[in-house]
């Protein structure tokens, strides 16, 4: 580590050419200088950038750092509180008021019970790909439909509404819409969820949202919770499936290992989660002065947590920039840590454990249909990193 404290003036907006899976070079350089750097938020306020594994993990587990949206101190403007139900941006006790009713619905056991349905959906997607082939956009043919159908079924979104709902989620999470389009998509999604909650109250069915109507949660709270679950349950897994396939295709020895050894699926999923870290950054605000990494984080200061560099920290992972599906050193932060650790992580794991091996075994000659550098990537401004399209082909 260098003797002087590293400073990062802006978060980088692009990844190095030819390295679509690696964090931006500036972030890797920051980590090389040490696990914590000075940082200036886009609004001009001073802050800190945390790039080291141990420090990111410690902040996530430290109640002296707040998730509350309205406490974000990133510029000369006020940030409104999170809407009711959107518990990712809340602290205790409000956070657990919303999370607790959901915890029993996303257990390892319950998610494993969904395996057969996930296998069925995956097979249907692969059947359709094969019939329409020998080429496809893997994003629309495979990566999006699997998590979209599952999360919509869990929440009770009617089948005929899934297409338009998926488009709305894409619009406000893709990072490429104008502010007006983003607001329009968000508003349309909120309106739809309001109607869905009303329908579930009137005629409950066998789904998570219907179960939640039998509680003291208001319609507005249920709408916010539904939005969080749909967005998180769809967008993150869809991007992991597409970007993960891209990474496997670019690492043929790892792809061959997965194809040859079905028992490798569990470990492969964990390594892809670590290696890709599609949920790149999160923010926390210090409630009091906190000593961190030899620095004093003043009360009211917002820190940026870089998950993708934490998961590539050489002090935590051997050869961190290498994709190794047989890696033994687990414990990545792709799902976060602490009280806000991803509620749907077991669902995402089951979906990926089923989908990746099914895809690579159904299409043993699967390959990119365009040069790797021509695969269009999501911008860094998107909350979740990934590819916009993944053109593939195979031999028939």
N, C-alpha and C positions, 0 to 999 in steps of 0.2 A: 504494500500500500504506500501511496505517496505521503509525504510529510504534511502537505497543506491540504485543506479541505477542498474537495472537488466542487465545482459549481456548474449546474445545468440551467441554462436560461430559458429554454423551451423544450417541451417534450417533442421528440422527433416525429415527423409525419410520414416517413417512408422507410421501408426496409432496404437493405443493400441489394442491388441488382444481382439476381441469381441466387439469392438466399431467402426464399419466401417463408421459411420455417424459423429463421433466427430472429431474435429481437433486433430492433434497430441498433446500428453500430454504436451510436452515442450512448445508448443505455448499457450496452456491454462494456464500453469504455468507462462509464461511470462506476459500474460494479468493480472494475479492475482497480479503481482508485480507492475503493472502500465501500462498505455497505450503506453509507448514508452520504448524501450530497445536498448542498444548498440548492434551492430551486425557486424560480420566480413564476408564479401562476400567470396565465394569459391576461388576467385582469390587473396584473401589476403587484399583487400582494406577495410578500416573501413567504416561502414555505420550505418544505424538505422533500427530497425524493429518496425513498428507501428501496434499495436494490438487492440487499443481502437476505438470504433465506431466514437466518435466525432472527433478524430484526423485524422482517415482515411478519413472521409467525408470532413474535412477541407482541407487536402492536395489535394484531387481530385478537389476541387473547386478553388484552389489557382494557379494563373498563374505564380507564382514564382517557381513553380515546373514543370519541363518539362517532356513530354512524349517521346522526341526525342531519338531514338535508339542510335545514335552516341554519345550521352552525357553520356550514362551509364558508371559509374566509378566503375567497379566491379573487375578489375584485371589489371595486367601489359600488356595490349594488347589493340589495338584500335578496336572499334566496328564500322562497316560500317553503313552509314545511311540506313533507310528503303527504299526499292525499290519504285519507283513511284507508287502511287495509294494505297499503304498500309498505310492508314491514321491513324490507331490506334497508330502508333509510330511516330507521327508528332505533332507539335504545330501549332497555328495560324500564318500566314494565310493559310499555306499549307493544314492543316487539314480540314478547312471548304471548301476549293476549291473542295475537293473530297466528303465531307459529304453532302454539300448543295444540289447537284443534286439528292441525294438519299432520302432526308428527306420527300419529298412529296409522295414517293412510299412506305413508311412504317408507315403511319399514323394509328391511332386507327381505323378510319373509313374504310380505305382500307383493313386492316388486318381482320376486322370483316366481310367484304364482302367475305373473303376466307373461312369463317366458314363452309359453305356447302361442299366445296371441301375437307376440312380437315376431316369433318365427313364421307365423302364418302371413302377417303383413309383409315381412321381408321377402318371403317366397313369392308373394303376389307381385311385388315390385320387380323382382328379378325375372319372373316369368314375362312381365310386360316389356322389360328391357330386351330380353332375348327375342321376343316376337317382333319387336320394332327394329332390332339391330341390323347390322353389327356395329352400330355406333349409338352414342347417347350423351346427353349432358347429365352427368352423374348427380348434380345438385338437384335438378328437378325430377329425375327418374328414381332416385334412391335416397339421397341424404335428407331431403325435406319431407317426403311423404311419410317415412317411418315414424319419426318423432311427432309429426303433426297429427297423424291419425291416433296415435296412442294418447297424447295429452288431451286431445279433443274428446276421446272416448272416456278418459278418466274424469273429465270435468263435465261431460254431458253436452258438448256442443253437437247439435244435429248434423248428420252427415252432409246434407246439402249446403250447409253454411261453411264448411271447412275451407273451401277454396278461397272465398272472399276474405275470410278471417285471416288465413295465412298471408294473403297479399297485404292486408293492413298491418300485420305484425312486421312483415318485411319492410314496409315503408318507413315505420318509425324506429327500426333498429338497424337498418342497413347502412346508415351514415352518409347517404348520398342524396337525400331529398332536401328540397328547400325548406326553410322554416315554416312557410305556409303549408306545404304538403305534409310536413311532419305533424303540425297541429291538426290538420284535417284528418290524417290517419288515426292519430291518438283520439280525437273526438269521436270519430266513427266507431272505433273499438270500444270506447267507454259507453257509447250509446247502445251498441250491440250487447255488451255485458249487462247493462241495466235491464234490457229486455229479457235476457237469458235468466238473470236472477229472479225477475218477476215470474217468468214461466216456471222455474223450479219451485218457487214458493206455492204457486197455484197447483202444480202437478209434479210432485217430486218423483224422480226416477232413481235408478241405481247408479249414482255417480257421486263424486266428491262434493260438487257444488250443492246438490240436493241435500246431502248429509249436513252441510254447513248451515242450511236454512233452518235446521232444527236447533238453533242456538240463539244467544242474545245478540249476535252480530247484525248490524243494520244492513240494508241494501247497499248503501254506499261503501261500507266496509267490505262486503262480499264482492262487490265490483272491483275494488282495488286488489283484493287477494287473488281474484280470478285473473286479473291482468298480469300480476307477478308470476303466477303459475304458468299461464299460457306462454308468456314471453320467454321465461327461463326454461320451461320444459320443451319448447320448440327450437328456439334460435341457437342456443348453445350446442345442443346435441346435433342439430343439422349441420352446423359448421364443423364440429368435430368429425362427423362422418365423411364430409367432403374433403376437408383439409387432411384428415388422417389417411384417406385413400391416396391423395396426392403424395403425401410423405412416403407411404409404402411403395408406391410406383417409382419414386425416386431413390428408393433403397431396396433394390431387388433381392439382395441377400436376406434382408429382414422379411420381405414379402414371402420369399420361398420358405423361410423358417416357419412362418405362421401357417402357410398352406400345408406344410408337411406335418405339423404338430398341433392338432386341435386343442391339446391341453395348454398350449401357450397363450390362448385367447385372453385369459384374465390378466396375465402379466403384460401382454401386448397393449391392452387398453390402458393400464396404469402408465406405461411408458409413453404412449401417445399423448395422454393427458399432460404428463410432465413436459414432454418435448415441445408441444404446440401451445399450451396455455392460452387458449382462445379468449378467455376472459382476462385481459391483459393487465388492467390497473383498477384499483379502487382507492377511495380517499377516506381518511379519518381526520377528525379535528380534536386537538388536545383540549381537555376540559380544565386541566391544571398544568403547571410547569412539570415537565417529565424529562428525566435524564435518559437519553437513548443513544447508544453507540458513541459515548463520550461527548455528546452534544446536549444542550438544553433546548428542548422543544417548548417554547413559551405557550402558556394558555391562550387558546383562541387561534392557534396556528394550524393550518390544514396541511397534512402530509399526504403525498402520493405514494401508494404501495405498488411496486412493480412486480406482479406475479411472474411474468415471463422471465425476468432476470433472476428472481429468487429460485425459480425452478431450473435455472441453468447455473446456479452458484457452484463454482468448483470446490468450495469448502464444504459443500454438502453432498455433491454428486460427482463421482469419478467420470472424467471425460464427458462433461455435461452437454456438449454440443453434438454428441454422437447419439443417434437413435439406436438403442440396443434393447430389443424386445425381451432379452433374457436378463435384463438388469436386476440386480438384487437390492440395491439401495432405494427403497421406496420412500413414501412419506411426502409426496409432492403437495403443493398448495393450490392445485388447479381448482379445487372446490372450496378454497378458503380454509378458515380455521376458526375455532371459537364458536360463540353463540350464533354467528351468522353463517356458519358452514352450510353449504348448499343443501337445502332440504330434499331436492330431487336427485341427489348424486347416485343413489342406488338404482333409480330408474334409468338414468343415463348409462350407467355401467352395464345393466342388463341389455339395453338396446344395442350398445356397441359390441358387447360380447357375442351377441347373436349375429349382428349385421356384417361386421368385418370378415369373419371366416366364411359366412355364407356367400358373400360377394366374390372373394378371391378363389373360392373353390368352384363356384358356378362358372366363372370366366377365367380359366387358367392362363389365357393369353391376353388378359386385360392390359391395356397400355394407353398412354396419352395419345390423343388424336392430333395434337398440336405440340410444338416445342414447349418445354416447361416454362420458358420465359414469356410465352404468349398467354399463359393461363391468367385470366383477370382476377386480381386480388381485391378484397374489400379494403377500403381505406383505413388508415390507422384511426381516423375519427369515429369509426364504428365502434360501438361498445364491445362487440364480439368480433374477433378477427376470423377471416376465412377466405374462401374463394367465391367469386360471383357465379362462375360457371366452371365446370370441369369436363371438357370434351374428351371422351374415351372411345376406344374401339377395341375389337377383338376378332379373332379368326373364327370362321364358321365352317 
